[in-house]
Amino acid sequence: MDGTVKQEPPIKALVVPVTPLQQNCTIVWCVKTRKAAIIDPGGEVPRLKDILRDQGLTLEKIWITHGHLDHAGGAAALHEETGCPIEGPHPDDQFWIDDIGKSAARWGMPDAKPFTPDRWLHDGDTVTLGETEFEVYHCPGHTPGHVIFFHREGRFAQVGDVLFRGSVGRTDFPKGDFNTLVASITGRLWPLGDDVTFVPGHEQISTFGHERRTNPFVSDQALELTR
């Protein structure tokens, strides 16, 4: 034995798929204080509150990556029931948040409502959680106001619908743009490091390094072929 003591990670995360679209809502918390943030509470608010209680966590923040219904549809209810502030997304997604009511009717989610964040987020901002800090990066392309949350010490990111395991976010929505999305991924995500584990908005977690090696849309090899 070398006498070293293994440090407990400063944050932990629990991924909870919600809504008919199975969006990856993520509960993250500061290990030291047990204070939590819910990232992208798209719906199923009572279930999310039950999980917080079962884990012994105190909700402190509500963080939104972008304004689509499946990511933001439960934010208003969660805010009303807990009083916790909503932070994010970037103000360019206001039109998507305003559309939540109409989208909810189409998807049979009557409890989803539009809202105004307590704090809009911009590239270079930071958000705090307990005794920890997350960095905010504006990553437009899927939506114009999309942001991602990055915990540098924990080598962890929640990237919403910017990047997926083996794919990237759709860009056929209003104000979406594929070239802008690729620029966000390569210019904002890749520099954070290949070792970063990320939770996407849907499906399985991955690492930036794995996607740089294998993703057919934004791997280093795929991008080299387009130059």
PyRosetta script that sets phi, psi and omega in degrees:
from pyrosetta import init, pose_from_sequence

init()
pose = pose_from_sequence("MDGTVKQEPPIKALVVPVTPLQQNCTIVWCVKTRKAAIIDPGGEVPRLKDILRDQGLTLEKIWITHGHLDHAGGAAALHEETGCPIEGPHPDDQFWIDDIGKSAARWGMPDAKPFTPDRWLHDGDTVTLGETEFEVYHCPGHTPGHVIFFHREGRFAQVGDVLFRGSVGRTDFPKGDFNTLVASITGRLWPLGDDVTFVPGHEQISTFGHERRTNPFVSDQALELTR")
pose.set_psi(1, 140.6)
pose.set_omega(1, -177.5)
pose.set_phi(2, -94.5)
pose.set_psi(2, 0.1)
pose.set_omega(2, 175.8)
pose.set_phi(3, 84.0)
pose.set_psi(3, -0.8)
pose.set_omega(3, -179.8)
pose.set_phi(4, -78.7)
pose.set_psi(4, 151.3)
pose.set_omega(4, 178.1)
pose.set_phi(5, -109.6)
pose.set_psi(5, 125.2)
pose.set_omega(5, -179.1)
pose.set_phi(6, -70.3)
pose.set_psi(6, 125.0)
pose.set_omega(6, -179.0)
pose.set_phi(7, -79.3)
pose.set_psi(7, 137.1)
pose.set_omega(7, 172.8)
pose.set_phi(8, -72.2)
pose.set_psi(8, 139.8)
pose.set_omega(8, -179.8)
pose.set_phi(9, -60.2)
pose.set_psi(9, 147.3)
pose.set_omega(9, -177.3)
pose.set_phi(10, -70.8)
pose.set_psi(10, -22.6)
pose.set_omega(10, 178.4)
pose.set_phi(11, -132.8)
pose.set_psi(11, 158.9)
pose.set_omega(11, 170.2)
pose.set_phi(12, -133.2)
pose.set_psi(12, 159.8)
pose.set_omega(12, -177.4)
pose.set_phi(13, -140.7)
pose.set_psi(13, 146.6)
pose.set_omega(13, 177.0)
pose.set_phi(14, -132.8)
pose.set_psi(14, 123.4)
pose.set_omega(14, -178.1)
pose.set_phi(15, -94.5)
pose.set_psi(15, 127.7)
pose.set_omega(15, -176.7)
pose.set_phi(16, -127.2)
pose.set_psi(16, 101.0)
pose.set_omega(16, 176.6)
pose.set_phi(17, -64.2)
pose.set_psi(17, 132.4)
pose.set_omega(17, -177.6)
pose.set_phi(18, -134.0)
pose.set_psi(18, 165.0)
pose.set_omega(18, 177.4)
pose.set_phi(19, 68.9)
pose.set_psi(19, 164.5)
pose.set_omega(19, 176.2)
pose.set_phi(20, -58.8)
pose.set_psi(20, -19.1)
pose.set_omega(20, -179.8)
pose.set_phi(21, -90.0)
pose.set_psi(21, 3.1)
pose.set_omega(21, 176.4)
pose.set_phi(22, 49.6)
pose.set_psi(22, 54.5)
pose.set_omega(22, 178.7)
pose.set_phi(23, -81.2)
pose.set_psi(23, 138.5)
pose.set_omega(23, -177.3)
pose.set_phi(24, -78.5)
pose.set_psi(24, 83.3)
pose.set_omega(24, 168.6)
pose.set_phi(25, -67.4)
pose.set_psi(25, 136.8)
pose.set_omega(25, -176.6)
pose.set_phi(26, -122.7)
pose.set_psi(26, 124.7)
pose.set_omega(26, 172.4)
pose.set_phi(27, -96.7)
pose.set_psi(27, 118.3)
pose.set_omega(27, 177.1)
pose.set_phi(28, -117.0)
pose.set_psi(28, 147.9)
pose.set_omega(28, 179.3)
pose.set_phi(29, -147.2)
pose.set_psi(29, 153.3)
pose.set_omega(29, 174.1)
pose.set_phi(30, -77.7)
pose.set_psi(30, 118.7)
pose.set_omega(30, -175.7)
pose.set_phi(31, -61.3)
pose.set_psi(31, -37.5)
pose.set_omega(31, -175.4)
pose.set_phi(32, -69.7)
pose.set_psi(32, -40.9)
pose.set_omega(32, -174.1)
pose.set_phi(33, -103.2)
pose.set_psi(33, -13.7)
pose.set_omega(33, -175.1)
pose.set_phi(34, 63.8)
pose.set_psi(34, 19.2)
pose.set_omega(34, 174.8)
pose.set_phi(35, -86.2)
pose.set_psi(35, 138.4)
pose.set_omega(35, -169.5)
pose.set_phi(36, -123.6)
pose.set_psi(36, 155.5)
pose.set_omega(36, 166.9)
pose.set_phi(37, -122.4)
pose.set_psi(37, 144.8)
pose.set_omega(37, 171.3)
pose.set_phi(38, -106.1)
pose.set_psi(38, 119.6)
pose.set_omega(38, 179.5)
pose.set_phi(39, -96.6)
pose.set_psi(39, 121.7)
pose.set_omega(39, 177.2)
pose.set_phi(40, 61.0)
pose.set_psi(40, 63.6)
pose.set_omega(40, 174.4)
pose.set_phi(41, -77.1)
pose.set_psi(41, 82.9)
pose.set_omega(41, -175.2)
pose.set_phi(42, -67.5)
pose.set_psi(42, -25.0)
pose.set_omega(42, -178.8)
pose.set_phi(43, 176.1)
pose.set_psi(43, -169.0)
pose.set_omega(43, 179.4)
pose.set_phi(44, 56.1)
pose.set_psi(44, 45.9)
pose.set_omega(44, -176.4)
pose.set_phi(45, -58.6)
pose.set_psi(45, -44.2)
pose.set_omega(45, 178.0)
pose.set_phi(46, -57.4)
pose.set_psi(46, -39.6)
pose.set_omega(46, 178.3)
pose.set_phi(47, -64.1)
pose.set_psi(47, -41.8)
pose.set_omega(47, 179.5)
pose.set_phi(48, -64.2)
pose.set_psi(48, -40.3)
pose.set_omega(48, 178.4)
pose.set_phi(49, -65.7)
pose.set_psi(49, -36.4)
pose.set_omega(49, 176.4)
pose.set_phi(50, -63.1)
pose.set_psi(50, -40.1)
pose.set_omega(50, 180.0)
pose.set_phi(51, -65.1)
pose.set_psi(51, -42.6)
pose.set_omega(51, 176.8)
pose.set_phi(52, -56.9)
pose.set_psi(52, -46.3)
pose.set_omega(52, -179.8)
pose.set_phi(53, -63.4)
pose.set_psi(53, -44.7)
pose.set_omega(53, -178.0)
pose.set_phi(54, -64.6)
pose.set_psi(54, -31.1)
pose.set_omega(54, -179.8)
pose.set_phi(55, -87.4)
pose.set_psi(55, -5.0)
pose.set_omega(55, -178.6)
pose.set_phi(56, 69.7)
pose.set_psi(56, 37.4)
pose.set_omega(56, -175.6)
pose.set_phi(57, -108.1)
pose.set_psi(57, 150.8)
pose.set_omega(57, 175.2)
pose.set_phi(58, -111.2)
pose.set_psi(58, 119.0)
pose.set_omega(58, -178.7)
pose.set_phi(59, -69.9)
pose.set_psi(59, 130.2)
pose.set_omega(59, -179.8)
pose.set_phi(60, -117.8)
pose.set_psi(60, -33.4)
pose.set_omega(60, -174.4)
pose.set_phi(61, -141.8)
pose.set_psi(61, 154.9)
pose.set_omega(61, 170.5)
pose.set_phi(62, -121.2)
pose.set_psi(62, 118.0)
pose.set_omega(62, -176.4)
pose.set_phi(63, -113.7)
pose.set_psi(63, 136.7)
pose.set_omega(63, -176.4)
pose.set_phi(64, -122.5)
pose.set_psi(64, 126.2)
pose.set_omega(64, 177.6)
pose.set_phi(65, -79.2)
pose.set_psi(65, -38.9)
pose.set_omega(65, 179.1)
pose.set_phi(66, -162.0)
pose.set_psi(66, 171.1)
pose.set_omega(66, -165.8)
pose.set_phi(67, -88.1)
pose.set_psi(67, 7.7)
pose.set_omega(67, 179.9)
pose.set_phi(68, -67.1)
pose.set_psi(68, 148.6)
pose.set_omega(68, -175.6)
pose.set_phi(69, -50.9)
pose.set_psi(69, -47.3)
pose.set_omega(69, -173.6)
pose.set_phi(70, -69.8)
pose.set_psi(70, -14.0)
pose.set_omega(70, 177.9)
pose.set_phi(71, -102.3)
pose.set_psi(71, -30.7)
pose.set_omega(71, -171.7)
pose.set_phi(72, -120.5)
pose.set_psi(72, -0.6)
pose.set_omega(72, -172.1)
pose.set_phi(73, -63.7)
pose.set_psi(73, -25.5)
pose.set_omega(73, -179.6)
pose.set_phi(74, -98.6)
pose.set_psi(74, 0.7)
pose.set_omega(74, -174.1)
pose.set_phi(75, -63.4)
pose.set_psi(75, -43.8)
pose.set_omega(75, -178.2)
pose.set_phi(76, -61.7)
pose.set_psi(76, -45.9)
pose.set_omega(76, -179.7)
pose.set_phi(77, -64.5)
pose.set_psi(77, -42.7)
pose.set_omega(77, -180.0)
pose.set_phi(78, -63.6)
pose.set_psi(78, -39.9)
pose.set_omega(78, 177.2)
pose.set_phi(79, -64.4)
pose.set_psi(79, -44.4)
pose.set_omega(79, -178.6)
pose.set_phi(80, -64.7)
pose.set_psi(80, -36.0)
pose.set_omega(80, -175.8)
pose.set_phi(81, -83.1)
pose.set_psi(81, -23.1)
pose.set_omega(81, -174.9)
pose.set_phi(82, -117.0)
pose.set_psi(82, -22.1)
pose.set_omega(82, -174.7)
pose.set_phi(83, 77.6)
pose.set_psi(83, 3.1)
pose.set_omega(83, -178.8)
pose.set_phi(84, -74.5)
pose.set_psi(84, 142.2)
pose.set_omega(84, -177.5)
pose.set_phi(85, -72.3)
pose.set_psi(85, 148.2)
pose.set_omega(85, 174.0)
pose.set_phi(86, -96.9)
pose.set_psi(86, 125.5)
pose.set_omega(86, 178.5)
pose.set_phi(87, -121.0)
pose.set_psi(87, 125.2)
pose.set_omega(87, -177.3)
pose.set_phi(88, 94.4)
pose.set_psi(88, 163.7)
pose.set_omega(88, 2.3)
pose.set_phi(89, -85.9)
pose.set_psi(89, -152.5)
pose.set_omega(89, 172.5)
pose.set_phi(90, -72.5)
pose.set_psi(90, 147.2)
pose.set_omega(90, -176.0)
pose.set_phi(91, -60.3)
pose.set_psi(91, -17.1)
pose.set_omega(91, 177.6)
pose.set_phi(92, -66.2)
pose.set_psi(92, -10.3)
pose.set_omega(92, 177.2)
pose.set_phi(93, -97.6)
pose.set_psi(93, 11.0)
pose.set_omega(93, -179.7)
pose.set_phi(94, -56.3)
pose.set_psi(94, -38.8)
pose.set_omega(94, -177.3)
pose.set_phi(95, -65.3)
pose.set_psi(95, -30.5)
pose.set_omega(95, 176.6)
pose.set_phi(96, -71.7)
pose.set_psi(96, -39.9)
pose.set_omega(96, 177.9)
pose.set_phi(97, -63.9)
pose.set_psi(97, -40.0)
pose.set_omega(97, 178.4)
pose.set_phi(98, -62.9)
pose.set_psi(98, -23.8)
pose.set_omega(98, -176.8)
pose.set_phi(99, -88.4)
pose.set_psi(99, -2.8)
pose.set_omega(99, -173.9)
pose.set_phi(100, -57.6)
pose.set_psi(100, -40.8)
pose.set_omega(100, -178.9)
pose.set_phi(101, -59.7)
pose.set_psi(101, -46.1)
pose.set_omega(101, 178.9)
pose.set_phi(102, -65.7)
pose.set_psi(102, -42.6)
pose.set_omega(102, 179.3)
pose.set_phi(103, -63.9)
pose.set_psi(103, -38.0)
pose.set_omega(103, -178.7)
pose.set_phi(104, -63.0)
pose.set_psi(104, -38.3)
pose.set_omega(104, 178.7)
pose.set_phi(105, -63.4)
pose.set_psi(105, -38.5)
pose.set_omega(105, -179.7)
pose.set_phi(106, -68.0)
pose.set_psi(106, -32.2)
pose.set_omega(106, -175.4)
pose.set_phi(107, -100.7)
pose.set_psi(107, 7.1)
pose.set_omega(107, 178.3)
pose.set_phi(108, 66.2)
pose.set_psi(108, 41.3)
pose.set_omega(108, 179.4)
pose.set_phi(109, -123.9)
pose.set_psi(109, 72.9)
pose.set_omega(109, -170.4)
pose.set_phi(110, -65.3)
pose.set_psi(110, -18.7)
pose.set_omega(110, -177.7)
pose.set_phi(111, -82.3)
pose.set_psi(111, -11.5)
pose.set_omega(111, -178.4)
pose.set_phi(112, -74.4)
pose.set_psi(112, 134.9)
pose.set_omega(112, -177.0)
pose.set_phi(113, -139.4)
pose.set_psi(113, 152.1)
pose.set_omega(113, 173.8)
pose.set_phi(114, -70.7)
pose.set_psi(114, 167.3)
pose.set_omega(114, -176.7)
pose.set_phi(115, -159.5)
pose.set_psi(115, 169.4)
pose.set_omega(115, 170.0)
pose.set_phi(116, -116.1)
pose.set_psi(116, 121.0)
pose.set_omega(116, -179.3)
pose.set_phi(117, -58.1)
pose.set_psi(117, 148.5)
pose.set_omega(117, 172.0)
pose.set_phi(118, -68.3)
pose.set_psi(118, -26.1)
pose.set_omega(118, 179.2)
pose.set_phi(119, -148.0)
pose.set_psi(119, 118.0)
pose.set_omega(119, 169.2)
pose.set_phi(120, -74.7)
pose.set_psi(120, 149.8)
pose.set_omega(120, -178.4)
pose.set_phi(121, -114.9)
pose.set_psi(121, 149.2)
pose.set_omega(121, -179.2)
pose.set_phi(122, -132.0)
pose.set_psi(122, 161.6)
pose.set_omega(122, 179.2)
pose.set_phi(123, -57.5)
pose.set_psi(123, 131.6)
pose.set_omega(123, 180.0)
pose.set_phi(124, 93.2)
pose.set_psi(124, -7.6)
pose.set_omega(124, 175.9)
pose.set_phi(125, -69.7)
pose.set_psi(125, 164.6)
pose.set_omega(125, 169.5)
pose.set_phi(126, -127.5)
pose.set_psi(126, 152.5)
pose.set_omega(126, 174.2)
pose.set_phi(127, -126.8)
pose.set_psi(127, 144.9)
pose.set_omega(127, -176.5)
pose.set_phi(128, -108.5)
pose.set_psi(128, 152.9)
pose.set_omega(128, 178.4)
pose.set_phi(129, -147.7)
pose.set_psi(129, 111.2)
pose.set_omega(129, -174.7)
pose.set_phi(130, 57.9)
pose.set_psi(130, -121.2)
pose.set_omega(130, 178.5)
pose.set_phi(131, -105.7)
pose.set_psi(131, 19.7)
pose.set_omega(131, -179.3)
pose.set_phi(132, -116.8)
pose.set_psi(132, 168.3)
pose.set_omega(132, -178.2)
pose.set_phi(133, -138.1)
pose.set_psi(133, 137.7)
pose.set_omega(133, 175.8)
pose.set_phi(134, -115.0)
pose.set_psi(134, 144.3)
pose.set_omega(134, 175.7)
pose.set_phi(135, -92.7)
pose.set_psi(135, 147.7)
pose.set_omega(135, -179.1)
pose.set_phi(136, -113.0)
pose.set_psi(136, 131.3)
pose.set_omega(136, 176.6)
pose.set_phi(137, -124.9)
pose.set_psi(137, 127.5)
pose.set_omega(137, 176.0)
pose.set_phi(138, -79.3)
pose.set_psi(138, 119.5)
pose.set_omega(138, -175.2)
pose.set_phi(139, -129.2)
pose.set_psi(139, 74.3)
pose.set_omega(139, -179.2)
pose.set_phi(140, -71.0)
pose.set_psi(140, 166.8)
pose.set_omega(140, 178.1)
pose.set_phi(141, 137.7)
pose.set_psi(141, -55.5)
pose.set_omega(141, 172.6)
pose.set_phi(142, -71.4)
pose.set_psi(142, -51.1)
pose.set_omega(142, 165.9)
pose.set_phi(143, -131.6)
pose.set_psi(143, 158.7)
pose.set_omega(143, -175.3)
pose.set_phi(144, -71.4)
pose.set_psi(144, -22.3)
pose.set_omega(144, -177.1)
pose.set_phi(145, -109.7)
pose.set_psi(145, 21.0)
pose.set_omega(145, -177.0)
pose.set_phi(146, -67.9)
pose.set_psi(146, 135.6)
pose.set_omega(146, 172.6)
pose.set_phi(147, -125.9)
pose.set_psi(147, 160.6)
pose.set_omega(147, 173.3)
pose.set_phi(148, -125.7)
pose.set_psi(148, 158.3)
pose.set_omega(148, -178.3)
pose.set_phi(149, -115.8)
pose.set_psi(149, 129.4)
pose.set_omega(149, -173.8)
pose.set_phi(150, -129.2)
pose.set_psi(150, 127.3)
pose.set_omega(150, 174.2)
pose.set_phi(151, -105.7)
pose.set_psi(151, 107.3)
pose.set_omega(151, -170.5)
pose.set_phi(152, -64.5)
pose.set_psi(152, -48.2)
pose.set_omega(152, -177.8)
pose.set_phi(153, -64.1)
pose.set_psi(153, -39.6)
pose.set_omega(153, -179.3)
pose.set_phi(154, -80.9)
pose.set_psi(154, -7.0)
pose.set_omega(154, -178.5)
pose.set_phi(155, 53.8)
pose.set_psi(155, 49.7)
pose.set_omega(155, -173.2)
pose.set_phi(156, -135.1)
pose.set_psi(156, 140.7)
pose.set_omega(156, 176.3)
pose.set_phi(157, -140.4)
pose.set_psi(157, 145.2)
pose.set_omega(157, 167.3)
pose.set_phi(158, -111.8)
pose.set_psi(158, 116.7)
pose.set_omega(158, -168.1)
pose.set_phi(159, -111.4)
pose.set_psi(159, 8.6)
pose.set_omega(159, 178.5)
pose.set_phi(160, 54.4)
pose.set_psi(160, -133.0)
pose.set_omega(160, -176.4)
pose.set_phi(161, -103.0)
pose.set_psi(161, 27.4)
pose.set_omega(161, 174.7)
pose.set_phi(162, -76.2)
pose.set_psi(162, -49.9)
pose.set_omega(162, -172.5)
pose.set_phi(163, -136.9)
pose.set_psi(163, 142.8)
pose.set_omega(163, 176.3)
pose.set_phi(164, -128.3)
pose.set_psi(164, 167.1)
pose.set_omega(164, 172.2)
pose.set_phi(165, -67.1)
pose.set_psi(165, 108.2)
pose.set_omega(165, 178.8)
pose.set_phi(166, 83.4)
pose.set_psi(166, 7.2)
pose.set_omega(166, -178.5)
pose.set_phi(167, -157.6)
pose.set_psi(167, -175.0)
pose.set_omega(167, 176.2)
pose.set_phi(168, -137.6)
pose.set_psi(168, 170.5)
pose.set_omega(168, -178.8)
pose.set_phi(169, -67.3)
pose.set_psi(169, 152.7)
pose.set_omega(169, 176.0)
pose.set_phi(170, -64.8)
pose.set_psi(170, 148.3)
pose.set_omega(170, 178.1)
pose.set_phi(171, -127.0)
pose.set_psi(171, 17.7)
pose.set_omega(171, -179.6)
pose.set_phi(172, -94.5)
pose.set_psi(172, 7.7)
pose.set_omega(172, 174.6)
pose.set_phi(173, -82.2)
pose.set_psi(173, 164.7)
pose.set_omega(173, 175.7)
pose.set_phi(174, -54.8)
pose.set_psi(174, 131.3)
pose.set_omega(174, 179.6)
pose.set_phi(175, 67.0)
pose.set_psi(175, 16.7)
pose.set_omega(175, 171.2)
pose.set_phi(176, -85.1)
pose.set_psi(176, 155.4)
pose.set_omega(176, -179.3)
pose.set_phi(177, -157.7)
pose.set_psi(177, 123.5)
pose.set_omega(177, -174.7)
pose.set_phi(178, -66.2)
pose.set_psi(178, -44.5)
pose.set_omega(178, -178.6)
pose.set_phi(179, -63.9)
pose.set_psi(179, -36.4)
pose.set_omega(179, 176.5)
pose.set_phi(180, -65.4)
pose.set_psi(180, -40.3)
pose.set_omega(180, 178.6)
pose.set_phi(181, -62.6)
pose.set_psi(181, -46.0)
pose.set_omega(181, 179.3)
pose.set_phi(182, -61.1)
pose.set_psi(182, -39.9)
pose.set_omega(182, 178.3)
pose.set_phi(183, -64.4)
pose.set_psi(183, -37.2)
pose.set_omega(183, 177.0)
pose.set_phi(184, -63.9)
pose.set_psi(184, -44.2)
pose.set_omega(184, -178.1)
pose.set_phi(185, -66.2)
pose.set_psi(185, -49.4)
pose.set_omega(185, -175.6)
pose.set_phi(186, -76.4)
pose.set_psi(186, -30.2)
pose.set_omega(186, -176.5)
pose.set_phi(187, -92.3)
pose.set_psi(187, -24.8)
pose.set_omega(187, -177.1)
pose.set_phi(188, -112.1)
pose.set_psi(188, -38.1)
pose.set_omega(188, -176.4)
pose.set_phi(189, -87.1)
pose.set_psi(189, -50.9)
pose.set_omega(189, -175.7)
pose.set_phi(190, -55.8)
pose.set_psi(190, -40.4)
pose.set_omega(190, -180.0)
pose.set_phi(191, -63.4)
pose.set_psi(191, -15.4)
pose.set_omega(191, 179.6)
pose.set_phi(192, -71.6)
pose.set_psi(192, -20.6)
pose.set_omega(192, 173.9)
pose.set_phi(193, 123.1)
pose.set_psi(193, 141.1)
pose.set_omega(193, 179.8)
pose.set_phi(194, -64.0)
pose.set_psi(194, -23.3)
pose.set_omega(194, -175.4)
pose.set_phi(195, -82.9)
pose.set_psi(195, -1.2)
pose.set_omega(195, -177.7)
pose.set_phi(196, -73.7)
pose.set_psi(196, 125.3)
pose.set_omega(196, 171.8)
pose.set_phi(197, -86.0)
pose.set_psi(197, 133.2)
pose.set_omega(197, -179.6)
pose.set_phi(198, -126.3)
pose.set_psi(198, 146.8)
pose.set_omega(198, 171.3)
pose.set_phi(199, -99.7)
pose.set_psi(199, 120.0)
pose.set_omega(199, 175.6)
pose.set_phi(200, -84.9)
pose.set_psi(200, 174.0)
pose.set_omega(200, -179.7)
pose.set_phi(201, -69.5)
pose.set_psi(201, -19.2)
pose.set_omega(201, 179.7)
pose.set_phi(202, -150.7)
pose.set_psi(202, 155.1)
pose.set_omega(202, 174.3)
pose.set_phi(203, 69.5)
pose.set_psi(203, -152.2)
pose.set_omega(203, -165.6)
pose.set_phi(204, -85.1)
pose.set_psi(204, 153.2)
pose.set_omega(204, 173.2)
pose.set_phi(205, -71.8)
pose.set_psi(205, 164.1)
pose.set_omega(205, 178.6)
pose.set_phi(206, -156.9)
pose.set_psi(206, -169.8)
pose.set_omega(206, 173.6)
pose.set_phi(207, -125.2)
pose.set_psi(207, 155.6)
pose.set_omega(207, 177.5)
pose.set_phi(208, -61.6)
pose.set_psi(208, -37.5)
pose.set_omega(208, 179.5)
pose.set_phi(209, -61.9)
pose.set_psi(209, -42.3)
pose.set_omega(209, 178.8)
pose.set_phi(210, -61.8)
pose.set_psi(210, -41.6)
pose.set_omega(210, -179.4)
pose.set_phi(211, -70.6)
pose.set_psi(211, -33.7)
pose.set_omega(211, 176.6)
pose.set_phi(212, -65.8)
pose.set_psi(212, -26.6)
pose.set_omega(212, 179.3)
pose.set_phi(213, -87.7)
pose.set_psi(213, -32.2)
pose.set_omega(213, -165.8)
pose.set_phi(214, -127.0)
pose.set_psi(214, -17.1)
pose.set_omega(214, -173.2)
pose.set_phi(215, -67.9)
pose.set_psi(215, 123.0)
pose.set_omega(215, -175.1)
pose.set_phi(216, -67.7)
pose.set_psi(216, -11.6)
pose.set_omega(216, -179.4)
pose.set_phi(217, -100.3)
pose.set_psi(217, -36.2)
pose.set_omega(217, -172.1)
pose.set_phi(218, -133.7)
pose.set_psi(218, 15.0)
pose.set_omega(218, 173.7)
pose.set_phi(219, -65.2)
pose.set_psi(219, 159.1)
pose.set_omega(219, 178.7)
pose.set_phi(220, -57.6)
pose.set_psi(220, -39.4)
pose.set_omega(220, -179.2)
pose.set_phi(221, -68.3)
pose.set_psi(221, -42.7)
pose.set_omega(221, -179.1)
pose.set_phi(222, -63.4)
pose.set_psi(222, -40.6)
pose.set_omega(222, -178.9)
pose.set_phi(223, -70.6)
pose.set_psi(223, -33.5)
pose.set_omega(223, 178.5)
pose.set_phi(224, -64.5)
pose.set_psi(224, -34.6)
pose.set_omega(224, -179.8)
pose.set_phi(225, -69.7)
pose.set_psi(225, -23.2)
pose.set_omega(225, -179.0)
pose.set_phi(226, -88.4)
pose.set_psi(226, -7.6)
pose.set_omega(226, -177.8)
pose.set_phi(227, -82.8)
pose.dump_pdb("model.pdb")
